């Protein structure tokens, strides 16, 4: 007899977890659910939720034909569970560029808007990380072209002057 009662109590516990409750238990659960729903709704009203999943995105500008809007392509690496290999997954975002400062090829940082500007524009341009044609080495912070660093004209002038001073010192000692 104790085994039957134990089996019945286990079945009742499973049904309660699945939502199949008796009449009195249903009333209690419904009142708890409605109070929780009301609490959640009041909480969401006070906080403006973003309409997009990605809050901050880094991508490359692929188009600026629209006014005050940049078309940005973001590439992510996604793991294939069967091959256990990463593949590129691309997604295109439209971002609000108020100052129209982007050009095609720029690497930009996008920030999600709390409320979408239009049906497609859900991000805004936060920062231009790398401007096209002005490549900066991320380790040293110096401008470069290929594998060589481009020095500023001021530093070139100082090195030229220091070389001239060395020549003058050598000639005066001889």
Backbone as a printed PyTorch tensor [residue, N CA C, xyz], in Angstrom:
tensor([[[  0.8240,  -1.2080,   0.0000],
         [  0.0000,   0.0000,   0.0000],
         [  0.8600,   1.2600,   0.0000]],

        [[  1.9560,   1.3410,   0.7680],
         [  2.7570,   2.5580,   0.7410],
         [  3.3280,   2.8530,  -0.6470]],

        [[  3.6350,   1.8150,  -1.4370],
         [  4.1590,   2.0460,  -2.7850],
         [  3.1260,   2.7130,  -3.6750]],

        [[  1.8570,   2.3480,  -3.5310],
         [  0.7960,   2.9630,  -4.3360],
         [  0.6830,   4.4410,  -4.0000]],

        [[  0.7020,   4.7630,  -2.7010],
         [  0.5990,   6.1640,  -2.2970],
         [  1.7970,   6.9600,  -2.8010]],

        [[  2.9590,   6.3520,  -2.7670],
         [  4.1610,   7.0290,  -3.2510],
         [  4.0610,   7.2900,  -4.7560]],

        [[  3.5660,   6.3070,  -5.5110],
         [  3.4040,   6.4710,  -6.9570],
         [  2.3810,   7.5550,  -7.2630]],

        [[  1.2710,   7.5680,  -6.5010],
         [  0.2480,   8.5960,  -6.7090],
         [  0.7810,   9.9870,  -6.3850]],

        [[  1.5540,  10.1080,  -5.3170],
         [  2.0980,  11.4260,  -4.9600],
         [  3.1040,  11.8910,  -6.0150]],

        [[  3.8860,  10.9580,  -6.5760],
         [  4.8190,  11.3220,  -7.6500],
         [  4.0710,  11.7740,  -8.8910]],

        [[  2.9830,  11.0770,  -9.2370],
         [  2.1780,  11.4640, -10.3980],
         [  1.5480,  12.8280, -10.1780]],

        [[  1.0370,  13.0620,  -8.9600],
         [  0.4280,  14.3570,  -8.6650],
         [  1.4680,  15.4680,  -8.7700]],

        [[  2.7010,  15.2230,  -8.2980],
         [  3.7760,  16.2050,  -8.3520],
         [  4.1350,  16.5380,  -9.8020]],

        [[  4.2040,  15.5020, -10.6530],
         [  4.5020,  15.7330, -12.0700],
         [  3.4030,  16.5340, -12.7400]],

        [[  2.1480,  16.2050, -12.4670],
         [  1.0350,  16.9500, -13.0530],
         [  1.0270,  18.3950, -12.5760]],

        [[  1.3850,  18.6150, -11.3250],
         [  1.4150,  19.9760, -10.8040],
         [  2.4900,  20.7820, -11.5250]],

        [[  3.6350,  20.1600, -11.7890],
         [  4.7130,  20.8520, -12.4960],
         [  4.3340,  21.1420, -13.9420]],

        [[  3.5710,  20.2520, -14.5620],
         [  3.1630,  20.4330, -15.9590],
         [  1.9900,  21.3910, -16.1020]],

        [[  1.3440,  21.7410, -15.0120],
         [  0.2300,  22.6770, -15.0910],
         [ -1.1220,  22.0200, -15.0020]],

        [[ -1.1830,  20.7160, -14.7960],
         [ -2.4590,  20.0080, -14.6690],
         [ -2.7970,  19.9160, -13.1910]],

        [[ -3.4650,  20.9380, -12.6660],
         [ -3.7570,  21.0160, -11.2450],
         [ -5.2340,  20.7940, -10.9950]],

        [[ -5.5660,  20.5260,  -9.7480],
         [ -6.9770,  20.3940,  -9.3770],
         [ -7.6090,  21.7810,  -9.3100]],

        [[ -8.9200,  21.8420,  -9.0990],
         [ -9.6550,  23.1010,  -9.1310],
         [ -9.1550,  24.1240,  -8.1300]],

        [[ -8.9150,  23.7430,  -6.8820],
         [ -8.4650,  24.7060,  -5.8720],
         [ -7.0370,  25.1520,  -6.1500]],

        [[ -6.2080,  24.2310,  -6.6050],
         [ -4.8280,  24.5850,  -6.9170],
         [ -4.7550,  25.5000,  -8.1300]],

        [[ -5.6770,  25.3190,  -9.0970],
         [ -5.6870,  26.1690, -10.2900],
         [ -5.9610,  27.6110,  -9.9170]],

        [[ -6.8730,  27.8310,  -8.9950],
         [ -7.1990,  29.1920,  -8.5790],
         [ -6.0040,  29.8840,  -7.9510]],

        [[ -5.2930,  29.1730,  -7.0920],
         [ -4.1100,  29.7390,  -6.4480],
         [ -3.0340,  30.0640,  -7.4820]],

        [[ -2.7980,  29.1200,  -8.3840],
         [ -1.7620,  29.3170,  -9.3990],
         [ -2.1240,  30.4780, -10.3170]],

        [[ -3.3970,  30.6010, -10.6860],
         [ -3.8250,  31.6840, -11.5770],
         [ -3.6470,  33.0420, -10.9080]],

        [[ -3.9850,  33.1350,  -9.6260],
         [ -3.8230,  34.4150,  -8.9290],
         [ -2.3420,  34.7780,  -8.8100]],

        [[ -1.4900,  33.7860,  -8.5600],
         [ -0.0620,  34.0540,  -8.4890],
         [  0.4690,  34.4910,  -9.8470]],

        [[ -0.0040,  33.8310, -10.9220],
         [  0.4310,  34.1550, -12.2680],
         [  0.0120,  35.5660, -12.6510]],

        [[ -1.2220,  35.9570, -12.3300],
         [ -1.7070,  37.2830, -12.7080],
         [ -0.9740,  38.3730, -11.9330]],

        [[ -0.6840,  38.1380, -10.6450],
         [  0.0560,  39.1490,  -9.8800],
         [  1.4830,  39.2730, -10.4060]],

        [[  2.0960,  38.1440, -10.8030],
         [  3.4360,  38.1730, -11.3690],
         [  3.4330,  38.9110, -12.7040]],

        [[  2.3950,  38.6740, -13.5320],
         [  2.2790,  39.3360, -14.8260],
         [  2.1350,  40.8420, -14.6420]],

        [[  1.3150,  41.2710, -13.6860],
         [  1.1220,  42.6930, -13.4280],
         [  2.4190,  43.3360, -12.9480]],

        [[  3.1580,  42.6270, -12.1040],
         [  4.4310,  43.1390, -11.6090],
         [  5.4250,  43.2820, -12.7570]],

        [[  5.4770,  42.2880, -13.6530],
         [  6.3860,  42.3450, -14.7930],
         [  6.0170,  43.4740, -15.7380]],

        [[  4.7260,  43.7000, -15.9720],
         [  4.2960,  44.7660, -16.8680],
         [  4.6450,  46.1270, -16.2940]],

        [[  4.4720,  46.3180, -14.9930],
         [  4.8170,  47.6040, -14.3950],
         [  6.3210,  47.8320, -14.4790]],

        [[  7.0960,  46.7580, -14.3700],
         [  8.5460,  46.8790, -14.4630],
         [  8.9640,  47.2280, -15.8900]],

        [[  8.3250,  46.6210, -16.8850],
         [  8.7050,  46.8930, -18.2710],
         [  8.2700,  48.2750, -18.7120]],

        [[  7.2360,  48.8130, -18.1210],
         [  6.8120,  50.1610, -18.4890],
         [  7.8500,  51.1940, -18.0690]],

        [[  8.5430,  50.9500, -16.9570],
         [  9.5030,  51.9240, -16.4650],
         [ 10.8300,  51.8570, -17.2210]],

        [[ 11.1430,  50.7150, -17.8060],
         [ 12.4040,  50.5460, -18.5220],
         [ 12.1180,  50.4810, -20.0150]],

        [[ 12.8120,  51.3460, -20.7910],
         [ 12.6540,  51.3090, -22.2430],
         [ 13.4740,  50.1540, -22.7850]],

        [[ 12.8180,  49.1980, -23.3950],
         [ 13.5220,  48.0290, -23.9220],
         [ 13.9540,  48.2790, -25.3550]],

        [[ 15.0960,  47.7400, -25.7030],
         [ 15.5840,  47.8410, -27.0630],
         [ 14.8850,  46.7920, -27.9170]],

        [[ 14.6840,  47.1230, -29.1780],
         [ 13.9580,  46.2150, -30.0640],
         [ 14.8800,  45.2380, -30.7850]],

        [[ 16.1810,  45.3080, -30.5060],
         [ 17.1250,  44.4320, -31.1970],
         [ 17.8860,  43.5860, -30.1900]],

        [[ 18.4220,  42.4840, -30.6840],
         [ 19.1690,  41.5710, -29.8190],
         [ 20.5980,  42.0710, -29.6000]],

        [[ 21.2350,  42.5680, -30.6610],
         [ 22.6270,  43.0110, -30.5790],
         [ 22.6720,  44.4730, -30.1480]],

        [[ 23.2110,  44.7420, -28.9650],
         [ 23.2670,  46.1100, -28.4420],
         [ 24.4230,  46.8950, -29.0620]],

        [[ 25.5850,  46.2900, -29.1700],
         [ 26.7650,  46.9150, -29.7650],
         [ 27.2820,  45.9880, -30.8570]],

        [[ 27.5700,  46.5530, -32.0280],
         [ 27.9790,  45.7550, -33.1770],
         [ 29.1280,  46.4660, -33.8810]],

        [[ 30.1390,  45.7010, -34.3080],
         [ 31.2410,  46.2380, -35.1060],
         [ 31.1290,  45.6470, -36.4970]],

        [[ 31.1650,  46.5280, -37.5130],
         [ 31.0400,  46.0510, -38.8820],
         [ 31.6790,  46.9920, -39.8750]],

        [[ 31.5470,  46.6390, -41.1580],
         [ 32.1410,  47.4070, -42.2520],
         [ 31.0310,  48.0540, -43.0610]],

        [[ 31.1970,  49.3370, -43.3730],
         [ 30.1980,  50.0690, -44.1520],
         [ 30.2650,  49.5910, -45.5940]],

        [[ 29.1070,  49.1660, -46.1300],
         [ 29.0650,  48.6850, -47.5140],
         [ 28.2010,  49.5750, -48.3990]],

        [[ 27.5510,  50.5750, -47.8040],
         [ 26.7340,  51.4690, -48.6120],
         [ 26.3300,  52.7070, -47.8490]],

        [[ 26.3110,  53.8490, -48.5620],
         [ 25.8820,  55.1150, -47.9640],
         [ 24.9640,  55.8670, -48.9180]],

        [[ 24.2290,  55.1460, -49.7540],
         [ 23.3950,  55.7920, -50.7680],
         [ 22.1910,  56.5080, -50.1560]],

        [[ 21.6700,  55.9910, -49.0540],
         [ 20.5120,  56.6150, -48.4190],
         [ 20.9510,  57.8020, -47.5730]],

        [[ 20.0740,  58.7880, -47.4410],
         [ 20.4030,  59.9750, -46.6620],
         [ 20.4370,  59.6320, -45.1790]],

        [[ 21.5190,  60.0440, -44.5190],
         [ 21.7080,  59.8650, -43.0820],
         [ 21.5700,  58.4130, -42.6290]],

        [[ 21.8710,  57.4830, -43.5240],
         [ 21.7950,  56.0600, -43.1930],
         [ 22.9850,  55.3450, -43.8160]],

        [[ 23.6100,  54.4830, -43.0320],
         [ 24.7270,  53.6780, -43.5230],
         [ 24.3260,  52.2120, -43.4840]],

        [[ 24.6960,  51.4920, -44.5250],
         [ 24.4440,  50.0560, -44.5920],
         [ 25.7220,  49.3640, -44.1250]],

        [[ 25.6160,  48.5870, -43.0370],
         [ 26.7960,  48.0000, -42.3970],
         [ 26.6710,  46.4850, -42.3990]],

        [[ 27.7280,  45.8020, -42.8390],
         [ 27.7550,  44.3410, -42.8350],
         [ 28.5960,  43.8630, -41.6550]],

        [[ 28.0030,  42.9700, -40.8680],
         [ 28.6640,  42.4090, -39.6930],
         [ 28.9170,  40.9320, -39.9570]],

        [[ 30.1330,  40.4860, -39.7120],
         [ 30.5020,  39.0850, -39.9090],
         [ 30.7890,  38.4650, -38.5490]],

        [[ 30.1100,  37.3470, -38.2780],
         [ 30.3110,  36.6080, -37.0380],
         [ 30.7840,  35.2040, -37.3690]],

        [[ 31.5070,  34.5850, -36.4530],
         [ 31.9070,  33.1920, -36.6160],
         [ 30.9220,  32.3190, -35.8500]],

        [[ 30.3310,  31.3430, -36.5480],
         [ 29.3430,  30.4510, -35.9470],
         [ 29.8580,  29.0230, -36.0640]],

        [[ 29.8010,  28.2950, -34.9590],
         [ 30.2940,  26.9200, -34.9220],
         [ 29.2580,  25.9700, -35.4970]],

        [[ 29.6810,  25.1610, -36.4650],
         [ 28.8230,  24.1080, -36.9930],
         [ 28.9260,  22.9230, -36.0360]],

        [[ 27.7990,  22.4800, -35.4560],
         [ 27.8800,  21.4250, -34.4370],
         [ 28.3000,  20.0620, -34.9820]],

        [[ 28.0870,  19.8190, -36.2670],
         [ 28.4420,  18.5200, -36.8380],
         [ 29.8930,  18.4780, -37.2900]],

        [[ 30.3390,  19.5310, -37.9450],
         [ 31.7100,  19.5630, -38.4380],
         [ 32.6970,  20.0800, -37.4020]],

        [[ 32.1810,  20.7320, -36.3510],
         [ 33.0120,  21.3710, -35.3340],
         [ 34.0110,  22.3250, -35.9830]],

        [[ 33.4890,  23.1240, -36.8920],
         [ 34.2880,  24.1070, -37.6000],
         [ 33.5160,  25.4160, -37.6140]],

        [[ 34.2440,  26.5300, -37.5350],
         [ 33.5990,  27.8390, -37.5450],
         [ 33.4240,  28.3310, -38.9750]],

        [[ 32.2530,  28.9030, -39.2480],
         [ 31.9570,  29.4820, -40.5480],
         [ 31.5120,  30.9250, -40.3680]],

        [[ 31.7630,  31.7530, -41.3930],
         [ 31.3400,  33.1450, -41.3530],
         [ 29.8340,  33.2380, -41.5530]],

        [[ 29.1970,  34.0300, -40.7180],
         [ 27.7740,  34.3150, -40.8740],
         [ 27.6440,  35.8260, -40.9700]],

        [[ 27.0650,  36.2880, -42.0740],
         [ 26.9580,  37.7230, -42.3100],
         [ 25.5500,  38.2090, -42.0110]],

        [[ 25.4800,  39.4380, -41.5160],
         [ 24.1930,  40.0790, -41.2980],
         [ 24.3560,  41.5460, -41.6430]],

        [[ 23.3410,  42.1240, -42.2640],
         [ 23.3940,  43.5150, -42.6760],
         [ 22.4820,  44.3460, -41.7870]],

        [[ 23.0260,  45.4510, -41.2770],
         [ 22.2750,  46.3800, -40.4410],
         [ 22.2110,  47.7320, -41.1340]],

        [[ 21.1360,  48.4660, -40.8890],
         [ 21.0330,  49.8510, -41.3190],
         [ 21.2130,  50.7120, -40.0820]],

        [[ 22.1190,  51.6940, -40.1550],
         [ 22.4310,  52.5290, -38.9980],
         [ 22.2150,  53.9940, -39.3380]],

        [[ 21.7060,  54.7420, -38.3620],
         [ 21.4780,  56.1750, -38.5310],
         [ 22.8160,  56.8940, -38.4130]],

        [[ 23.1910,  57.6380, -39.4570],
         [ 24.4280,  58.4150, -39.4960],
         [ 24.0310,  59.8750, -39.6600]],

        [[ 23.8040,  60.5780, -38.5550],
         [ 23.2460,  61.9320, -38.5840],
         [ 24.1530,  62.9120, -39.3210]],

        [[ 25.4600,  62.8060, -39.1470],
         [ 26.3970,  63.7490, -39.7580],
         [ 26.8830,  63.3030, -41.1290]],

        [[ 26.4520,  62.1640, -41.5900],
         [ 26.8720,  61.5840, -42.8710],
         [ 28.3970,  61.5720, -42.9940]],

        [[ 29.0510,  61.0410, -41.9720],
         [ 30.5060,  61.0310, -41.9380],
         [ 31.1130,  59.7120, -42.3940]],

        [[ 30.2960,  58.7000, -42.6560],
         [ 30.8010,  57.3960, -43.0960],
         [ 31.0770,  57.3860, -44.5880]],

        [[ 32.0600,  56.6010, -44.9670],
         [ 32.2940,  56.2940, -46.3740],
         [ 32.3840,  54.7740, -46.4960]],

        [[ 32.2130,  54.2870, -47.7060],
         [ 32.2460,  52.8420, -47.9340],
         [ 33.6370,  52.3150, -47.5970]],

        [[ 33.6940,  51.2970, -46.7500],
         [ 34.9570,  50.6950, -46.3490],
         [ 35.3480,  50.9930, -44.9180]],

        [[ 34.6920,  51.9570, -44.2670],
         [ 35.0030,  52.2820, -42.8740],
         [ 34.6110,  51.1280, -41.9570]],

        [[ 35.3750,  50.9450, -40.8990],
         [ 35.0170,  50.0020, -39.8370],
         [ 34.3710,  50.8380, -38.7330]],

        [[ 33.1180,  50.5010, -38.3770],
         [ 32.3470,  51.3420, -37.4660],
         [ 31.7960,  50.5370, -36.2920]],

        [[ 31.4620,  51.2650, -35.2300],
         [ 30.8120,  50.7020, -34.0520],
         [ 29.3810,  51.2130, -34.0260]],

        [[ 28.4220,  50.2900, -33.9520],
         [ 27.0090,  50.6480, -33.9360],
         [ 26.4280,  50.4070, -32.5550]],

        [[ 25.5100,  51.2890, -32.1740],
         [ 24.8160,  51.1640, -30.8930],
         [ 23.3330,  51.0040, -31.1840]],

        [[ 22.6810,  50.0820, -30.4830],
         [ 21.2520,  49.8420, -30.6870],
         [ 20.4480,  51.0230, -30.1550]],

        [[ 19.4320,  51.4280, -30.9090],
         [ 18.5340,  52.4960, -30.4770],
         [ 17.4770,  51.9230, -29.5320]],

        [[ 17.0530,  52.6910, -28.5240],
         [ 15.9910,  52.1840, -27.6420],
         [ 14.6710,  52.0130, -28.3810]],

        [[ 14.4080,  52.9060, -29.3400],
         [ 13.2020,  52.8270, -30.1720],
         [ 13.6580,  52.9140, -31.6230]],

        [[ 13.2270,  52.0080, -32.4980],
         [ 13.6660,  52.0550, -33.8960],
         [ 13.2610,  53.3570, -34.5810]],

        [[ 14.1840,  53.9170, -35.3890],
         [ 13.8690,  55.1350, -36.1370],
         [ 12.8690,  54.8440, -37.2470]],

        [[ 13.1030,  53.7930, -37.9960],
         [ 12.1810,  53.3630, -39.0460],
         [ 12.0350,  51.8520, -38.9350]],

        [[ 11.4070,  51.2720, -39.9450],
         [ 11.2120,  49.8240, -39.9440],
         [ 12.5410,  49.0760, -39.9730]],

        [[ 13.5170,  49.6000, -40.7050],
         [ 14.7990,  48.9150, -40.8720],
         [ 15.9190,  49.5090, -40.0200]],

        [[ 15.8770,  50.8070, -39.7320],
         [ 16.9610,  51.4690, -39.0000],
         [ 16.7430,  51.2830, -37.5010]],

        [[ 17.5630,  50.3830, -36.9070],
         [ 17.4310,  50.0750, -35.4830],
         [ 18.7180,  50.3480, -34.7130]],

        [[ 19.7480,  50.8580, -35.3930],
         [ 21.0310,  51.1730, -34.7630],
         [ 21.4350,  52.5920, -35.1440]],

        [[ 22.3760,  53.1390, -34.3860],
         [ 22.9580,  54.4270, -34.7350],
         [ 24.4730,  54.3030, -34.7070]],

        [[ 25.1320,  55.1700, -35.4590],
         [ 26.5850,  55.1600, -35.5320],
         [ 27.1440,  55.7230, -34.2300]],

        [[ 27.8980,  54.9240, -33.5030],
         [ 28.4960,  55.3800, -32.2480],
         [ 29.8910,  55.9500, -32.4950]],

        [[ 30.6680,  55.2760, -33.3530],
         [ 32.0520,  55.6920, -33.5610],
         [ 32.5920,  55.0750, -34.8410]],

        [[ 33.4510,  55.8270, -35.5240],
         [ 34.1940,  55.2640, -36.6530],
         [ 35.5110,  54.7630, -36.0720]],

        [[ 35.6900,  53.4610, -36.0640],
         [ 36.8800,  52.8710, -35.4460],
         [ 38.0920,  53.0650, -36.3550]],

        [[ 37.9710,  52.6480, -37.6200],
         [ 39.0420,  52.8170, -38.5950],
         [ 38.4590,  53.4470, -39.8430]],

        [[ 38.9830,  54.6140, -40.2200],
         [ 38.5610,  55.2930, -41.4340],
         [ 39.2710,  54.6300, -42.6120]],

        [[ 38.5770,  54.4830, -43.7260],
         [ 39.1680,  53.8290, -44.8880],
         [ 40.3380,  54.6730, -45.4040]],

        [[ 41.4690,  54.0190, -45.6990],
         [ 42.6420,  54.7180, -46.2120],
         [ 43.5670,  55.2240, -45.1280]],

        [[ 43.1250,  55.2580, -43.8940],
         [ 43.9630,  55.7090, -42.7840],
         [ 44.1450,  54.5320, -41.8310]],

        [[ 45.0290,  53.6300, -42.2170],
         [ 45.2150,  52.3990, -41.4580],
         [ 46.1070,  52.6800, -40.2570]],

        [[ 45.6480,  52.2570, -39.0850],
         [ 46.3960,  52.4490, -37.8470],
         [ 46.7180,  51.0780, -37.2710]],

        [[ 47.9940,  50.8810, -36.9240],
         [ 48.4080,  49.6270, -36.3050],
         [ 47.7940,  49.5550, -34.9080]],

        [[ 47.0140,  48.5120, -34.6080],
         [ 46.3500,  48.4650, -33.3070],
         [ 47.2950,  48.2810, -32.1230]],

        [[ 48.5000,  47.7520, -32.3600],
         [ 49.4430,  47.5220, -31.2620],
         [ 50.1620,  48.8140, -30.8870]],

        [[ 50.7110,  49.5130, -31.8870],
         [ 51.4990,  50.7150, -31.6030],
         [ 50.6720,  51.9920, -31.6710]],

        [[ 49.5790,  51.9760, -32.4230],
         [ 48.7650,  53.1830, -32.5740],
         [ 49.2940,  54.1290, -33.6350]],

        [[ 50.3060,  53.7010, -34.4120],
         [ 50.8800,  54.5430, -35.4640],
         [ 50.2230,  54.2260, -36.8000]],

        [[ 50.1950,  55.2340, -37.6830],
         [ 49.6720,  55.0140, -39.0300],
         [ 50.6650,  54.1690, -39.8140]],

        [[ 50.1380,  53.3030, -40.6950],
         [ 51.0140,  52.4360, -41.4670],
         [ 50.4370,  52.2200, -42.8570]],

        [[ 51.3220,  51.8200, -43.7610],
         [ 50.9380,  51.4340, -45.1140],
         [ 51.6120,  50.0970, -45.3760]],

        [[ 50.8230,  49.0340, -45.3650],
         [ 51.3930,  47.7040, -45.5120],
         [ 52.1600,  47.3330, -44.2600]],

        [[ 53.4680,  47.0590, -44.4250],
         [ 54.2870,  46.6730, -43.2710],
         [ 55.1790,  47.8070, -42.7840]],

        [[ 55.0810,  48.9890, -43.3880],
         [ 55.9170,  50.1170, -42.9730],
         [ 55.0660,  51.1650, -42.2700]],

        [[ 55.6730,  51.8210, -41.2820],
         [ 54.9880,  52.8790, -40.5470],
         [ 55.1250,  54.1990, -41.2880]],

        [[ 54.0640,  54.9580, -41.3080],
         [ 54.0910,  56.2990, -41.8800],
         [ 54.2910,  57.2740, -40.7350]],

        [[ 55.4070,  57.9880, -40.7700],
         [ 55.6880,  58.9240, -39.6870],
         [ 55.0980,  60.2780, -40.0320]],

        [[ 54.7680,  61.0220, -39.0060],
         [ 54.2140,  62.3560, -39.2320],
         [ 55.3230,  63.2870, -39.7130]],

        [[ 54.9970,  64.3750, -40.4340],
         [ 56.0280,  65.2930, -40.9410],
         [ 56.8530,  65.9290, -39.8220]],

        [[ 56.2770,  66.1200, -38.6530],
         [ 57.0070,  66.7220, -37.5360],
         [ 58.1360,  65.7990, -37.0910]],

        [[ 57.8500,  64.5070, -36.9670],
         [ 58.8940,  63.5830, -36.5240],
         [ 59.9760,  63.4330, -37.5950]],

        [[ 59.6010,  63.5030, -38.8790],
         [ 60.6030,  63.4420, -39.9480],
         [ 61.5300,  64.6480, -39.8730]],

        [[ 60.9570,  65.8070, -39.5780],
         [ 61.7450,  67.0330, -39.4930],
         [ 62.7270,  66.9600, -38.3260]],

        [[ 62.2930,  66.4430, -37.1890],
         [ 63.1870,  66.3550, -36.0230],
         [ 64.3140,  65.3590, -36.2740]],

        [[ 64.0260,  64.2420, -36.9480],
         [ 65.0970,  63.2820, -37.2420],
         [ 66.0950,  63.8850, -38.2280]],

        [[ 65.5980,  64.6590, -39.1940],
         [ 66.4780,  65.3080, -40.1690],
         [ 67.3840,  66.3160, -39.4590]],

        [[ 66.8260,  67.0920, -38.5370],
         [ 67.6210,  68.0740, -37.7970],
         [ 68.6570,  67.3960, -36.9050]],

        [[ 68.2910,  66.3060, -36.2690],
         [ 69.2470,  65.6130, -35.3940],
         [ 70.3960,  65.0250, -36.2110]],

        [[ 70.1100,  64.5420, -37.4090],
         [ 71.1790,  64.0250, -38.2720],
         [ 72.1200,  65.1550, -38.6890]],

        [[ 71.5640,  66.3290, -39.0000],
         [ 72.3990,  67.4740, -39.3730],
         [ 73.2930,  67.9020, -38.2120]],

        [[ 72.7550,  67.8620, -36.9890],
         [ 73.5640,  68.2180, -35.8190],
         [ 74.7050,  67.2310, -35.6220]],

        [[ 74.4410,  65.9610, -35.8420],
         [ 75.4970,  64.9580, -35.7130],
         [ 76.6100,  65.2080, -36.7320]],

        [[ 76.2430,  65.5780, -37.9510],
         [ 77.2470,  65.8640, -38.9830],
         [ 78.0870,  67.0740, -38.5930]],

        [[ 77.4390,  68.0920, -38.0380],
         [ 78.1680,  69.2920, -37.6250],
         [ 79.1440,  68.9810, -36.4960]],

        [[ 78.7360,  68.1610, -35.5430],
         [ 79.6150,  67.8020, -34.4280],
         [ 80.8170,  67.0070, -34.9170]],

        [[ 80.5920,  66.1190, -35.8800],
         [ 81.6940,  65.3120, -36.4080],
         [ 82.6890,  66.1770, -37.1630]],

        [[ 82.2250,  67.1340, -37.9290],
         [ 83.1270,  67.9640, -38.7210],
         [ 83.9010,  68.9400, -37.8440]],

        [[ 83.3460,  69.3840, -36.7360],
         [ 84.0420,  70.3370, -35.8720],
         [ 85.1570,  69.6630, -35.0740]],

        [[ 85.0350,  68.3790, -34.7900],
         [ 86.0710,  67.6740, -34.0330],
         [ 87.2560,  67.3190, -34.9080]],

        [[ 87.0910,  67.2580, -36.2030],
         [ 88.1960,  66.8620, -37.0830],
         [ 89.0430,  68.0000, -37.4450]]])
